[in-house]
């Protein structure tokens, strides 16, 4: 009688097709995901040692209470320094920051304004800031603001006088400086934040989606 069973060779092919190939494809996708890119740690200070942004205190924008930029806060930060020389640009950059946060909210935003908040706002920004529970807004007097520029190793753009936005990782290393002159460039920041977050959680890859203008 003819043996109609599956031969051992066919069984091996079936096993490879059903189990081995999907496993190899999955592993390849994981390693490809890890290779989507990295954000380097900036400002090397020694062998495998990098500059850490020191802790500092500032005054909350809304109620004059004390805010502390603390090493105990293990969040990824976008730090935006707003000098008084570009007060006319403050409102625009608040809008840019909100667009970043709406596209990627797995981070904190720290906006530091120079001097007191008596600025001729078109509308009171407090209600706007309160929409975002991870957005810290603080003020510093001119001397301490200059100190903050030094702490973050930042300097204004030579043409626009706008300091780059700064991406700071969980260990308070500086990872990137982002020159933001328009909304299109602001939309690129979430992609960088996703890349940085993937470096902490490589098995949970956040796919950077292409955004329209």
Phi, psi and omega per residue, in radians:
X1 nan 2.407 -3.101
X2 -1.221 2.316 3.110
X3 -1.408 1.968 -3.112
X4 -1.642 0.082 3.131
X5 -1.228 2.900 3.135
X6 -1.367 2.274 -3.137
X7 -1.186 2.785 -3.141
X8 -1.075 -0.590 3.120
X9 -1.136 -0.785 3.120
X10 -1.141 -0.624 3.104
X11 -1.088 -0.723 3.137
X12 -1.122 -0.726 3.121
X13 -1.111 -0.743 3.107
X14 -1.081 -0.764 -3.127
X15 -1.075 -0.771 3.135
X16 -1.116 -0.744 -3.112
X17 -1.176 -0.664 -3.051
X18 -1.471 -0.514 -2.998
X19 -2.120 -0.866 -3.036
X20 -1.222 -0.843 -3.096
X21 -1.068 -0.856 3.094
X22 -1.023 -0.641 3.114
X23 -1.100 -0.806 -3.140
X24 -1.134 -0.691 3.092
X25 -1.090 -0.757 3.127
X26 -1.073 -0.779 3.123
X27 -1.112 -0.671 3.124
X28 -1.108 -0.714 3.128
X29 -1.121 -0.670 3.112
X30 -1.087 -0.828 -3.112
X31 -1.211 -0.582 3.047
X32 -1.143 -0.670 3.103
X33 -1.085 -0.709 3.111
X34 -1.105 -0.504 -3.089
X35 -1.583 0.183 3.132
X36 -1.073 -0.366 3.127
X37 2.505 2.835 3.090
X38 -2.399 2.720 2.994
X39 -1.806 2.046 -3.114
X40 -1.209 2.703 3.006
X41 -1.416 2.256 -3.092
X42 -1.652 2.848 3.034
X43 1.095 1.166 3.097
X44 -1.195 2.375 -3.116
X45 -1.973 -0.175 -3.123
X46 3.127 -2.903 3.137
X47 -1.161 1.900 -3.118
X48 1.010 0.489 3.110
X49 -2.158 2.427 -3.072
X50 -2.330 2.717 3.134
X51 -1.063 2.376 3.077
X52 -2.010 2.209 3.120
X53 -1.099 2.156 -3.116
X54 -1.173 2.781 3.009
X55 -1.194 2.626 3.053
X56 -2.738 2.898 -3.140
X57 -2.029 2.638 3.096
X58 -2.553 3.069 -3.124
X59 -1.811 2.228 3.097
X60 -1.038 2.431 -3.117
X61 -1.097 -0.691 -2.943
X62 -1.448 -0.560 -3.017
X63 -2.446 0.184 3.081
X64 1.143 0.240 3.027
X65 -1.327 2.972 -3.051
X66 -1.593 2.270 3.036
X67 -1.871 2.445 3.104
X68 -2.086 2.154 2.975
X69 -1.403 1.801 -2.916
X70 -1.959 2.502 3.047
X71 -1.231 -0.271 3.124
X72 -1.335 -0.292 3.101
X73 -1.486 1.866 -3.054
X74 -1.579 0.664 3.113
X75 -1.610 2.717 2.901
X76 -1.434 2.358 -3.075
X77 -2.060 2.552 2.768
X78 -1.859 2.105 -3.126
X79 -1.873 2.224 -3.114
X80 -2.136 2.009 3.139
X81 -1.716 2.164 -3.061
X82 -2.027 1.641 3.127
X83 -1.252 2.735 -3.080
X84 -1.155 -0.402 -3.131
X85 -1.116 -0.339 -3.129
X86 -2.041 0.604 -3.128
X87 -0.955 -0.598 -3.140
X88 -1.143 -0.289 -3.125
X89 -1.720 -0.128 -3.040
X90 -0.972 -0.863 -3.101
X91 -1.026 -0.696 -3.141
X92 -1.118 -0.728 -3.105
X93 -1.301 -0.471 3.002
X94 -1.109 -0.704 3.101
X95 -1.129 -0.758 3.112
X96 -1.026 -0.794 -3.121
X97 -1.091 -0.679 3.136
X98 -1.126 -0.637 3.121
X99 -1.176 -0.654 3.069
X100 -1.073 -0.817 -3.067
X101 -1.165 -0.626 3.127
X102 -1.180 -0.498 -3.136
X103 -1.555 -0.376 3.134
X104 -2.723 1.822 -3.057
X105 -1.865 0.237 3.094
X106 -1.550 0.840 -3.102
X107 -2.764 3.037 2.996
X108 -2.043 2.580 3.041
X109 -1.940 2.288 3.045
X110 -2.077 1.945 3.085
X111 -1.826 2.187 -3.099
X112 -1.988 1.987 3.111
X113 -1.654 2.446 3.067
X114 -1.411 2.325 3.110
X115 1.227 -3.039 -3.025
X116 -1.205 2.990 -3.038
X117 -1.562 0.155 3.120
X118 -1.301 1.243 -3.140
X119 -1.952 2.564 -3.099
X120 -1.357 1.307 3.135
X121 -1.281 2.504 3.058
X122 -1.137 -0.581 3.010
X123 -2.602 2.646 -3.090
X124 -1.064 2.134 -3.054
X125 -1.429 -0.106 -3.037
X126 -1.042 -0.780 -3.139
X127 -1.114 -0.557 3.108
X128 -1.185 -0.823 -3.119
X129 -1.083 -0.601 -3.072
X130 -1.215 -0.184 3.072
X131 -1.236 -0.348 -3.010
X132 -2.066 1.861 -3.053
X133 -1.281 -0.227 3.119
X134 -1.843 0.310 -3.122
X135 -1.915 1.955 3.107
X136 -1.695 2.241 3.088
X137 -2.122 2.184 -3.048
X138 -2.386 2.909 3.073
X139 -2.223 2.673 3.053
X140 -2.408 2.529 3.029
X141 -1.189 2.972 -2.986
X142 -1.037 -0.707 -3.118
X143 -1.154 -0.806 -3.121
X144 -1.263 -0.487 3.077
X145 -1.142 -0.765 3.091
X146 -1.071 -0.640 3.077
X147 -1.103 -0.701 3.121
X148 -1.123 -0.676 3.083
X149 -1.028 -0.685 3.132
X150 -1.238 -0.737 -3.137
X151 -1.019 -0.677 -3.132
X152 -1.615 0.127 3.113
X153 0.874 0.828 -3.040
X154 -2.005 2.716 3.024
X155 -2.651 2.584 -3.084
X156 -1.150 2.683 3.014
X157 -1.073 2.414 -3.051
X158 -1.166 -0.347 -3.124
X159 -1.758 -0.865 -3.042
X160 -1.585 -0.292 -3.057
X161 1.161 0.215 3.113
X162 -1.638 2.137 3.073
X163 -1.174 2.506 3.074
X164 -1.076 2.594 2.958
X165 -1.205 2.611 -3.047
X166 -2.111 2.291 3.024
X167 -1.727 2.139 -3.100
X168 -2.069 2.270 -3.067
X169 -1.466 -3.077 -3.041
X170 -1.123 -0.474 3.137
X171 -1.602 0.107 3.123
X172 1.214 0.531 2.936
X173 -1.535 2.570 3.061
X174 -1.452 2.211 -3.081
X175 -1.878 -0.490 -3.090
X176 -2.866 2.634 2.961
X177 -2.003 2.244 -3.039
X178 -2.078 1.958 3.071
X179 -1.353 1.960 -3.091
X180 -1.926 1.851 3.125
X181 -1.954 -0.228 3.134
X182 -2.718 3.009 -3.069
X183 -1.131 -0.596 -3.130
X184 -1.064 -0.764 3.126
X185 -1.189 -0.600 3.100
X186 -1.094 -0.585 -3.129
X187 -1.228 -0.281 3.099
X188 -1.393 -0.349 -3.078
X189 -1.101 -0.767 3.116
X190 -0.972 -0.583 3.107
X191 -1.087 -0.710 3.127
X192 -1.178 -0.660 3.130
X193 -1.154 -0.667 3.106
X194 -1.146 -0.707 3.097
X195 -1.063 -0.779 3.139
X196 -1.128 -0.744 -3.140
X197 -1.115 -0.614 3.101
X198 -1.139 -0.439 3.095
X199 -1.224 -0.420 3.072
X200 -1.546 -0.550 -3.104
X201 -2.297 1.250 -3.018
X202 -1.123 -0.358 -3.116
X203 -1.464 -0.192 3.120
X204 -2.054 1.371 -3.023
X205 -1.284 2.216 3.048
X206 -1.680 1.948 -3.071
X207 -1.274 2.214 3.108
X208 -1.388 2.053 -3.102
X209 -1.597 2.555 3.117
X210 -1.327 2.238 -3.100
X211 -1.796 2.582 3.096
X212 -1.451 2.757 3.138
X213 -1.220 nan nan
